[in-house]
Each structure stands twice: as structure tokens, then as C-alpha cells.
């Protein structure tokens, strides 16, 4: 936004005209106070003739009462600010709706690939949620290729789902993915795969909590249980709750 006052009859040498030209190039909201001088009057007339005068500033052509003029300018500035905020919100919503809030899933492939794929399918095919799971590429054996992929994909996400089964913390890359998630500022949702095969009892759950505290720098996170808490039906609710907590 720029408010233009005053004189300056020589257009080539006038600082007001230079400021005006710069403001136009930058797409600024221009308010020329027409009755304060030659330059502002010319600029007002140019904008009016070119139909580029911001809506609501027509009163500047005839208004002479200083108090009324100031109140009118302040009102228009508030309207302009509100419109910009609404436009920005629309752009952000459109961007989120198009690309989604990224989700990274960290898991032990051999044990939990089926559930990871199930979660991906639930989230990515739901038409009314704003989340989108990063799809894993073909398995690579080269450490650097895998780590580079993790680095780039986690940058696109805000939430990391950690699937926890009996062998999760023995998995080679789980610590790396969690550390990168924390570095990226991701919210982490730990989900216990409480199947019969994993057989988590109270002692093993306490051990999982200790490992999580170590991996996540002492964060106290609520562990969800995939089967006991009906993860198929509730995964989207868990994500929304995590997002609300993050923004509160």
C-alpha cells in the first residue's frame, strides 16, 4: 500500500512520480490524495481514466473535509486488508485441497506393509479430507538413495505416522525417519499394531513407550491401537485431532 501526497511538477525529476511507478510495478494498493497537490492529482486522474483506481476511493475527487477524508481512507484500508486476508485464505485452502497435508508413514515393511497400504488407501481415496499420504517408491538397497528419498519426501509432509509392531525399532531406518520428522517439525502419531502376532502385553507396551521417549526426545505421545481402537474407522479422526492439537 502507498499513500501519495503533494507536489512535484516535473514528472521526470519528481520523487512522488518515481514512488508511484515503483508502487505500480510492485502491485501496491495506491491511494492518491488528489487535493494535496499537482502530482497526486495527475496520478488520481490517470488511475481514474485507466479504470485502475481502487474501488471505494472515488470520494477523494470531491471530498475536502479532512476528518471525513481520513475516515474514508482508513475504512478503505481496512476493507482492502480484509479482502487480502480472505483472498490469501482462499488460496491456502485451494492449495491444501489440491495437494493435501502430507503424511509420511514409517514402518517395518515385512511386518506392516499391508496395514501401511490400507492406511494409504483410506486416506488418499477419501474425497473430503485434506490429507495425502506420500507413496513409497520401489524398495532400494542403497543407503544413500533411501536416505535422500526420505529427506525429500518428509519435507513435503506435516504428519508422520509411526506403525509399531514387534520388530519396528529393529528396523534400520526408523530412527532416521523419526529424526528427520522432528527436524521438519512434523507431528508424530504412533500406532500400535496390536495383532495376535505381535502379542503386546503391558510390559511390552511400557517398553515401547520408553523407546518412543528415546526416539522422540522425551515427547509424551498418545499411542493409538490399530485393532483395539478400530483404526480403519478412526484414522482420519486421529489425523484431524493431531492437526487441531498442533494448531492450538
Legacy VTK file of the C-alpha trace (Angstrom):
# vtk DataFile Version 3.0
C-alpha trace
ASCII
DATASET POLYDATA
POINTS 248 float
0.000 0.000 0.000
1.197 3.537 -0.736
-0.450 6.906 0.045
0.594 9.714 -2.299
0.534 13.393 -1.320
1.937 16.656 -2.586
3.529 18.456 -5.435
6.218 17.729 -7.998
5.501 19.346 -11.333
8.462 17.859 -13.227
7.470 14.261 -13.762
10.955 13.074 -14.675
12.518 14.568 -11.536
9.638 14.181 -9.104
10.183 11.699 -6.278
6.414 11.247 -5.997
6.132 10.020 -9.575
9.090 7.672 -9.063
7.430 6.249 -5.953
4.203 5.876 -7.926
5.940 3.985 -10.752
7.667 1.662 -8.274
4.384 1.080 -6.442
2.618 0.143 -9.687
5.399 -2.269 -10.628
5.065 -3.936 -7.224
1.270 -4.131 -7.427
0.776 -1.920 -4.378
-2.591 -0.540 -3.268
-2.296 3.141 -4.292
-4.213 5.968 -2.592
-3.603 9.317 -4.347
-4.823 12.223 -2.155
-5.988 14.311 -5.120
-6.435 17.700 -3.480
-2.984 17.793 -1.827
-1.063 18.772 -4.915
-0.235 18.561 -8.592
1.413 15.101 -8.692
-1.268 13.366 -6.603
-3.972 14.984 -8.771
-2.370 13.740 -12.010
-1.921 10.239 -10.595
-5.537 10.141 -9.396
-6.769 11.233 -12.840
-4.544 8.694 -14.624
-5.855 5.855 -12.464
-9.450 7.013 -12.915
-9.185 7.336 -16.712
-7.412 3.974 -16.947
-10.096 2.413 -14.719
-7.387 1.355 -12.271
-8.500 3.460 -9.328
-9.163 1.113 -6.387
-12.860 0.686 -5.702
-14.119 2.937 -2.923
-11.657 5.801 -3.459
-13.906 7.874 -5.733
-14.753 10.163 -2.795
-11.185 11.562 -2.944
-12.123 13.517 -6.089
-14.519 15.847 -4.275
-14.021 15.402 -0.535
-12.450 18.442 1.141
-13.243 17.792 4.783
-10.002 16.425 6.319
-11.753 14.394 9.008
-14.122 12.767 6.501
-11.233 12.104 4.146
-9.124 10.396 6.815
-12.054 8.281 7.976
-12.766 7.271 4.381
-9.145 6.294 3.757
-8.955 4.271 6.982
-12.198 2.494 6.091
-10.889 1.595 2.638
-7.601 0.358 4.077
-9.489 -1.935 6.466
-11.648 -3.238 3.608
-8.542 -3.807 1.470
-6.763 -5.656 4.300
-9.794 -7.887 4.899
-10.089 -8.665 1.181
-6.395 -9.558 1.001
-6.728 -11.862 4.023
-9.792 -13.560 2.531
-8.023 -13.992 -0.811
-4.977 -15.453 0.922
-7.177 -17.843 2.900
-8.872 -18.947 -0.320
-5.502 -19.529 -1.971
-4.243 -21.519 1.006
-7.420 -23.590 1.155
-7.240 -24.222 -2.589
-3.603 -25.270 -2.291
-4.334 -27.614 0.616
-7.360 -29.042 -1.171
-5.297 -29.689 -4.293
-2.160 -31.118 -2.745
-3.298 -32.152 0.733
-1.477 -32.084 4.041
1.354 -34.532 3.560
1.546 -37.720 5.625
4.673 -39.860 5.900
4.306 -43.448 7.170
7.281 -45.031 8.932
7.003 -48.801 9.361
8.639 -52.220 9.159
7.975 -53.281 5.568
7.897 -57.056 6.042
5.575 -56.906 9.050
3.305 -53.954 8.387
3.222 -53.290 4.673
-0.405 -54.438 4.398
-1.599 -52.012 7.070
0.510 -49.165 5.649
-1.098 -49.741 2.256
-4.530 -49.909 3.875
-3.976 -46.570 5.628
-2.721 -45.020 2.393
-5.788 -46.255 0.537
-8.214 -44.978 3.191
-6.651 -41.511 3.299
-5.889 -40.971 -0.374
-9.274 -42.153 -1.669
-11.388 -40.198 0.809
-12.810 -37.237 -1.122
-13.487 -34.856 1.758
-10.292 -34.945 3.828
-7.262 -32.668 3.304
-4.613 -35.348 3.885
-2.411 -37.097 1.371
-0.013 -39.968 2.079
3.390 -39.996 0.437
3.545 -43.153 -1.660
6.683 -45.217 -1.201
8.910 -45.845 -4.202
10.204 -49.256 -5.129
12.476 -50.697 -2.493
16.089 -49.649 -2.878
19.109 -51.278 -1.262
21.473 -48.331 -1.427
21.545 -46.425 1.896
22.188 -43.031 0.326
19.353 -43.391 -2.189
16.931 -44.368 0.588
18.023 -41.545 2.896
17.850 -38.979 0.113
14.337 -40.163 -0.713
13.329 -39.901 2.965
14.862 -36.408 3.190
12.944 -35.102 0.189
9.605 -36.763 0.953
9.453 -35.739 4.620
9.921 -32.116 3.560
6.518 -32.407 1.827
4.730 -33.592 4.977
3.420 -32.264 8.292
2.496 -35.521 9.999
4.409 -38.783 10.432
2.513 -41.959 11.259
4.713 -44.496 13.037
3.387 -48.044 12.805
4.710 -50.045 15.740
4.958 -53.811 15.604
7.264 -56.253 17.335
10.242 -55.516 15.061
9.693 -51.822 14.326
12.521 -50.492 16.473
14.918 -53.023 14.966
14.186 -51.595 11.535
17.215 -49.939 10.000
15.655 -46.613 9.060
13.026 -45.945 11.732
15.350 -43.763 13.850
16.439 -41.850 10.762
12.857 -41.214 9.633
11.802 -40.091 13.096
14.780 -37.758 13.487
14.059 -36.206 10.083
10.384 -35.887 11.004
11.257 -33.993 14.182
13.718 -31.803 12.298
10.937 -30.968 9.820
8.562 -30.112 12.686
6.193 -32.987 11.966
3.555 -34.153 14.400
4.143 -37.854 15.126
1.246 -40.283 15.591
2.375 -43.654 16.977
0.005 -46.518 16.142
0.461 -49.872 17.808
-0.267 -52.846 15.531
-1.883 -54.810 18.329
-2.488 -58.017 16.399
-2.248 -61.514 17.830
1.097 -61.987 16.108
2.632 -59.041 17.928
1.138 -60.011 21.293
1.743 -56.722 23.111
1.251 -57.097 26.849
1.543 -54.331 29.463
5.303 -54.789 29.875
5.969 -54.662 26.141
3.811 -51.522 25.795
5.816 -49.877 28.580
8.965 -50.809 26.667
7.513 -49.243 23.513
6.842 -46.038 25.473
10.453 -45.947 26.671
11.734 -46.436 23.137
9.438 -43.693 21.879
10.667 -41.330 24.587
14.211 -42.030 23.474
13.497 -41.653 19.761
11.288 -38.577 20.163
13.336 -36.643 22.711
11.017 -37.256 25.635
7.756 -36.289 23.931
4.786 -37.873 25.649
2.622 -39.069 22.790
-0.640 -40.953 22.932
-0.247 -44.390 21.365
-3.207 -45.445 19.244
-4.099 -49.124 18.850
-4.960 -50.150 15.329
-7.226 -53.105 16.082
-8.474 -52.360 19.595
-9.418 -48.770 18.667
-10.704 -49.622 15.181
-8.087 -47.758 13.178
-9.884 -48.324 9.863
-12.789 -46.211 11.036
-10.811 -43.700 13.091
-7.546 -42.959 11.247
-8.939 -39.754 9.688
-10.249 -38.614 13.065
-6.821 -39.235 14.629
-5.195 -37.128 11.926
-7.661 -34.274 12.415
-7.199 -34.387 16.184
-3.426 -34.252 15.724
-3.797 -31.281 13.387
-6.090 -29.439 15.804
-3.655 -30.052 18.656
-0.768 -28.820 16.519
-2.595 -25.577 15.677
-3.880 -24.895 19.193
LINES 1 249
248 0 1 2 3 4 5 6 7 8 9 10 11 12 13 14 15 16 17 18 19 20 21 22 23 24 25 26 27 28 29 30 31 32 33 34 35 36 37 38 39 40 41 42 43 44 45 46 47 48 49 50 51 52 53 54 55 56 57 58 59 60 61 62 63 64 65 66 67 68 69 70 71 72 73 74 75 76 77 78 79 80 81 82 83 84 85 86 87 88 89 90 91 92 93 94 95 96 97 98 99 100 101 102 103 104 105 106 107 108 109 110 111 112 113 114 115 116 117 118 119 120 121 122 123 124 125 126 127 128 129 130 131 132 133 134 135 136 137 138 139 140 141 142 143 144 145 146 147 148 149 150 151 152 153 154 155 156 157 158 159 160 161 162 163 164 165 166 167 168 169 170 171 172 173 174 175 176 177 178 179 180 181 182 183 184 185 186 187 188 189 190 191 192 193 194 195 196 197 198 199 200 201 202 203 204 205 206 207 208 209 210 211 212 213 214 215 216 217 218 219 220 221 222 223 224 225 226 227 228 229 230 231 232 233 234 235 236 237 238 239 240 241 242 243 244 245 246 247
